[in-house]
Structures are given as structure tokens and as C-alpha cells.
Amino acid sequence: MKWNDLQQLLLLPICGFDFTGNFGSAVSKGAELQVRYAISRALLVSVSGSFTQAQLASTVTGAQGVAGDPLENVPKWTGSLAVDYQRPIHPGLNGFAHLDMSTSSRQYNNFVPTSIYYDTGGYTLANARVGINAGNWQIAFFVSNLLDKHAETALPNSYAINLPDTRMVSLNRPRTVGLSLQRDF
């Protein structure tokens, strides 16, 4: 994919102010694969993965980054795996289990390699759920973030001030354990 008039932050050299404008271009190439396979009537496995090579193709004077730099917030690799199992346990009652994992590689957040905001590391998250379906009712025990991974999901900038040696991050939700009850109408 070719992207023209890419939004870029431009620094005005004389006054030091900056503004966001539509200049320059980027190129993104990659591939995706998704496979779902029913191993049996009770067991379904889903796997997906993607590779993305996204980079600046051109910029203008005063813009951050140069041609060839990776685009911000685009992981090179992502993938997921899900396993679903279900079976009747009693007339009118079906038991189920679900396990999923998703992974993302390191991504760049700006074009300054010496910045503490330059990149965020990759991470893998997993979730599990087991329960019973009874007609239009479902009760389930779940664990989100099964491995209690603390992943940096974003590097937000303050609207007031960013300290040069302090890195503010957004993290995913910590391990959450619960019981859910739902009804379909």
C-alpha cells in the first residue's frame, strides 16, 4: 500500500514551534495468514499471523524521520492462537473451554533512536474461559491476562510536560479472574 500526504509533525526551524501537516509518503507491504481447523466436532483450532514492513518513503524538511525509517506504532510481527472445545455434558447443557494467546513484536513510537519513547517491546497475552451453556443462558469462569504479563501498549505524551528521564506508559489490564453470567435475548 502506498500512502501519500502522510500526517507528520513539522518543526519550524526559526521560531521552534511545530505543527502537524500532510506531507511525505509511506509504503506498507506485508502478508497475513489465518487458518481455522476443526480437529473434531468438539475441537476447533484457529491460528493467524501477519508480517508488516511499513516505512517512510519520503519526507520534507523539518519533518521527523527520513525515508526508510519504520512507521510509528506498526509491529513487524503479530500472531494469535485460539483453541475452543465444547461437548454435551447433560441433555440441554453444553460445557465449553476456550484458550487464546496473542503476540505482537516490538514497535517504534517515534523517529529518534536516543529517545526514551523510541520503542515499546513486544508482548504475548493469554486468556482462558470455561463454562456451561444452558439454552440462552451461559455461566463461565474466566481469567484474562492468564500469565499476568505487564505489557506496554502505548507511550502517551503529556499535554503539559514530558520529563526527559521519566517514561510514562500505558499498560494492559492486570490478571483478572471472574465469573460471568449472561443471557441471550
PLY file of the C-alpha trace (Angstrom):
ply
format ascii 1.0
element vertex 185
property float x
property float y
property float z
element edge 184
property int vertex1
property int vertex2
end_header
0.00 0.00 0.00
1.28 3.47 -0.85
0.19 6.33 1.36
0.58 9.92 0.17
0.15 13.11 2.21
1.10 11.33 5.41
0.45 13.31 8.59
3.79 14.36 10.04
4.91 16.62 12.84
6.93 19.51 11.36
9.27 21.66 13.38
9.57 25.27 12.21
13.32 25.99 12.35
13.28 29.72 13.14
10.61 30.01 15.85
10.76 26.47 17.29
7.01 25.86 17.03
5.67 22.74 15.43
2.50 21.75 13.61
1.02 18.63 12.03
0.66 18.70 8.27
0.05 16.31 5.41
3.45 15.88 3.77
5.58 13.00 2.61
4.63 9.42 1.88
4.90 5.90 3.25
4.85 2.36 1.92
3.46 -0.67 3.71
3.96 -4.23 2.47
3.15 -7.46 4.20
1.24 -10.69 4.38
-1.44 -12.26 6.56
-2.50 -15.82 7.10
-5.48 -17.15 9.04
-6.37 -20.82 9.42
-9.31 -22.37 11.27
-9.36 -26.14 11.55
-11.98 -28.35 13.18
-9.94 -31.24 14.51
-13.19 -32.90 15.59
-16.80 -31.85 16.14
-15.79 -30.73 19.62
-12.37 -29.14 19.00
-11.63 -26.06 16.87
-8.17 -24.51 16.48
-7.60 -21.04 14.98
-4.18 -19.63 14.09
-3.32 -16.30 12.50
-0.19 -14.33 11.81
0.95 -11.26 9.93
4.15 -9.61 8.78
4.20 -5.88 8.00
7.08 -3.85 6.61
5.88 -0.24 6.87
8.27 2.67 6.37
8.56 6.28 5.33
9.13 6.67 1.59
9.66 10.45 1.60
9.54 13.39 4.00
10.00 17.14 3.86
12.48 19.42 5.60
11.60 19.84 9.25
9.68 16.56 9.48
10.68 13.85 11.90
12.22 10.78 10.33
13.85 10.13 7.00
12.99 7.87 4.09
13.46 4.24 5.16
12.56 4.75 8.85
9.88 2.34 10.15
6.43 3.85 10.62
5.34 4.58 14.15
3.16 2.11 16.09
3.31 -0.69 13.49
4.61 -4.01 14.84
6.51 -6.07 12.29
5.01 -9.37 13.51
1.66 -10.22 15.11
0.03 -13.56 15.73
-2.71 -15.36 17.59
-3.78 -18.85 18.57
-7.17 -19.95 19.90
-8.44 -23.36 20.95
-12.16 -23.99 21.56
-13.58 -27.20 22.99
-17.23 -27.97 23.60
-19.28 -31.05 24.35
-22.65 -32.01 25.79
-22.45 -32.84 29.49
-26.16 -33.42 30.11
-29.31 -33.03 27.96
-29.70 -29.28 27.46
-26.27 -28.46 28.97
-23.10 -27.95 26.95
-19.71 -27.47 28.52
-17.06 -25.37 26.83
-13.47 -24.28 27.24
-11.61 -21.52 25.39
-7.92 -20.59 25.45
-6.39 -17.83 23.36
-3.00 -16.18 23.02
-1.95 -13.13 21.03
1.51 -11.75 20.41
2.97 -8.58 18.99
6.58 -7.73 18.20
8.43 -4.56 19.17
7.15 -1.34 17.61
8.63 2.10 17.15
6.91 5.16 18.58
8.98 7.99 17.11
11.95 8.59 14.84
14.59 9.46 17.48
16.67 6.38 18.47
18.05 8.13 21.59
14.57 8.96 22.93
13.20 7.04 25.94
9.96 6.92 23.92
11.61 5.35 20.86
10.07 1.89 21.11
7.93 -0.50 23.11
8.83 -4.15 23.49
6.82 -7.00 22.11
4.49 -8.99 24.32
2.30 -12.08 24.48
-1.03 -12.22 26.31
-3.24 -15.22 27.11
-6.84 -15.66 28.29
-8.89 -18.68 29.39
-12.60 -19.32 29.88
-14.58 -22.43 30.93
-18.30 -22.69 31.41
-21.71 -24.12 30.66
-24.35 -23.13 28.12
-27.96 -23.93 29.01
-30.39 -22.72 26.36
-29.99 -18.95 26.17
-28.03 -18.79 29.45
-24.28 -19.05 29.95
-22.19 -19.14 33.10
-18.42 -19.05 32.82
-15.29 -18.77 34.91
-12.64 -16.66 33.18
-9.08 -15.49 33.60
-7.96 -12.55 31.47
-4.20 -12.00 31.17
-3.61 -15.53 32.41
0.18 -15.07 32.73
-0.19 -11.66 34.44
2.02 -10.03 31.80
2.61 -6.28 32.16
2.83 -5.16 28.55
3.41 -1.61 27.40
0.56 -0.96 24.99
1.27 2.72 24.32
3.64 5.53 25.18
1.37 8.54 25.69
2.77 12.03 25.72
1.65 14.51 28.32
-0.24 17.56 27.13
1.53 19.64 29.78
5.14 18.48 30.09
7.20 15.36 29.48
10.18 14.91 31.76
13.29 13.90 29.80
14.19 10.95 32.04
10.73 9.71 33.04
8.80 7.42 30.74
5.01 7.41 31.07
3.42 4.22 29.71
0.01 2.67 29.21
-0.20 -0.91 30.39
-2.65 -3.68 29.65
-5.08 -4.81 32.30
-3.55 -6.98 35.07
-4.69 -10.57 35.58
-8.44 -10.52 36.10
-10.36 -13.52 37.44
-14.12 -13.63 37.44
-17.41 -15.33 36.93
-19.80 -14.16 34.24
-23.47 -14.85 33.81
-25.16 -13.84 30.58
-28.44 -14.35 28.81
-29.15 -14.02 25.09
-32.44 -12.42 24.11
0 1
1 2
2 3
3 4
4 5
5 6
6 7
7 8
8 9
9 10
10 11
11 12
12 13
13 14
14 15
15 16
16 17
17 18
18 19
19 20
20 21
21 22
22 23
23 24
24 25
25 26
26 27
27 28
28 29
29 30
30 31
31 32
32 33
33 34
34 35
35 36
36 37
37 38
38 39
39 40
40 41
41 42
42 43
43 44
44 45
45 46
46 47
47 48
48 49
49 50
50 51
51 52
52 53
53 54
54 55
55 56
56 57
57 58
58 59
59 60
60 61
61 62
62 63
63 64
64 65
65 66
66 67
67 68
68 69
69 70
70 71
71 72
72 73
73 74
74 75
75 76
76 77
77 78
78 79
79 80
80 81
81 82
82 83
83 84
84 85
85 86
86 87
87 88
88 89
89 90
90 91
91 92
92 93
93 94
94 95
95 96
96 97
97 98
98 99
99 100
100 101
101 102
102 103
103 104
104 105
105 106
106 107
107 108
108 109
109 110
110 111
111 112
112 113
113 114
114 115
115 116
116 117
117 118
118 119
119 120
120 121
121 122
122 123
123 124
124 125
125 126
126 127
127 128
128 129
129 130
130 131
131 132
132 133
133 134
134 135
135 136
136 137
137 138
138 139
139 140
140 141
141 142
142 143
143 144
144 145
145 146
146 147
147 148
148 149
149 150
150 151
151 152
152 153
153 154
154 155
155 156
156 157
157 158
158 159
159 160
160 161
161 162
162 163
163 164
164 165
165 166
166 167
167 168
168 169
169 170
170 171
171 172
172 173
173 174
174 175
175 176
176 177
177 178
178 179
179 180
180 181
181 182
182 183
183 184
